[in-house]
Amino acid sequence: MSHSPSLPDRPRLELDPEMSDAERLEAIRQHFRRIVHVNEELEDRLADAEGRRGELKEDVEQLKRENEVLKTSSLYIASVEEITDDGVVIKQHGNNQEVLTQAASRLDEDLRPGDRVAINDSFAVQQVLDDETDSRAQAMEVTASPTVTYDDIGGIDDQIREVREAVEDPLENPEQFEAVGVEPPSGVLLHGPPGTGKTMLAKAVANESDATFIKMAGSELVRKFIGEGARLVRDLFELAAEREPAVIFIDEIDAVAAKRTDSKTSGDAEVQRTMMQLLSEMDGFDDRGEVRIMAATNRFDMLDEAILRPGRFDRLIEVPEPAAEGRERILEIHTRDMNVADDVDLGAVAQNLDGYSGADIASLATEAGMFAIRDGRTEVTQADFEQAREKLRDADTEDEQVINYQY
Ligand SMILES: Nc1ncnc2c1ncn2[C@@H]1O[C@H](COP(=O)(O)OP(=O)(O)OP(=O)(O)O)[C@@H](O)[C@H]1O
């Protein structure tokens, strides 16, 4: 901050007893002129100072507003230690600071020692959060051994081969990669339209490599509280290290790894922090043993380049919508446990399913079965498949009016 220059000296009137009356008068006149001059100078300064004060006031107002925004959007996490007559004793996560504070009156009844709470900048308790283990368990899906096999996936044989090379081989034969001196890809990113089998592929590779499958949806990582997303990322990698061999699968990775935007809202900053944590976990990944990381997105165009750099998601595999042959294979897979009439030509049905994803074909098969059931039959006919297709097509046209899907 700059200091204002010192004030002009106060003029002094010096009268000598020896002075004549005329001299005294002149001295007083001069003194008067000096005082007027100093007065003018001070008035100028005052005007400047007032102008500056106005500016500073505006700054203060602006900062106050920003502070309010920060206060409302930034909450910190703490645990309730004790409830006393004087207030609530909480311990802040991260720095373990203990504070005696108050809870919003609407929470008085609900608070219990051990609760996880959100506190604001003044440590006042604003909200009681779900149990930590609950929220983590909700965010992550852990399957010790998924049941999906490569045989359950149709129409994407090339992609299966690529995933096996990038994920299964390094998990099963790490020594071979070491002996040859080749680094396996750090992360495998599956990209393509929804419902084409990306999740299935990740599950199947975990199953066939006898690895634990740990799935986290990117949208679950976009948390409201500061540091929570980053913490979940840390937990995710820690859990994988505990359960190795493991396959980490982050679905909808675009939710945390979209290109930076210009907007500076705190939500964006929080997403950035989560992404930074993910990048740093991936960068420190070499020593993590038998853990492979996969991710999937329907919005490849939106991804931040930073996550695609070598050492991160450096193996990209596109999983497209299936072609006619692939569609027939998927239809066979989804009807293999159904009682399909001998004369049904699945190839012909598949020909007519242009633009259908694997998930659409799975629904079509179920829907065809439902037509047979409604009709009181035990065998599914070609006509059932036709009717199912019409029904899905009608539902789809309705959906298209509301969903503006881009890939
Ligand atoms: N290639 C496929 N072969 C067999 N079934 C498939 C295939 N693709 C999708 N399916 C069916 O669709 C369902 C959803 O597929 P999956 O969740 O793997 O798609 P996804 O690509 O991960 O979709 P999203 O991007 O919406 O998460 C599967 O459970 C399966 O029944």
The ligand as a Gaussian input file, in Angstrom:
#p B3LYP/6-31G(d) Opt

LIG

0 1
 N      -20.794000     -55.606000     -27.972000
 C      -21.755000     -56.091000     -27.175000
 N      -22.003000     -57.415000     -27.127000
 C      -22.986000     -57.864000     -26.332000
 N      -23.763000     -57.094000     -25.556000
 C      -23.554000     -55.795000     -25.560000
 C      -22.541000     -55.219000     -26.378000
 N      -22.550000     -53.892000     -26.181000
 C      -23.522000     -53.651000     -25.303000
 N      -24.131000     -54.775000     -24.910000
 C      -25.272000     -54.854000     -23.981000
 O      -25.551000     -53.546000     -23.518000
 C      -25.346000     -53.428000     -22.113000
 C      -24.622000     -52.125000     -21.840000
 O      -23.325000     -52.175000     -22.366000
 P      -22.098000     -51.435000     -21.704000
 O      -22.496000     -50.925000     -20.355000
 O      -20.898000     -52.285000     -21.763000
 O      -21.963000     -50.234000     -22.677000
 P      -21.034000     -48.972000     -22.587000
 O      -20.375000     -48.845000     -23.901000
 O      -20.171000     -49.076000     -21.400000
 O      -22.110000     -47.857000     -22.441000
 P      -22.070000     -46.422000     -21.767000
 O      -21.166000     -45.618000     -22.594000
 O      -23.517000     -46.021000     -21.875000
 O      -21.601000     -46.662000     -20.357000
 C      -24.541000     -54.656000     -21.736000
 O      -24.854000     -55.074000     -20.423000
 C      -24.985000     -55.679000     -22.752000
 O      -26.185000     -56.301000     -22.374000

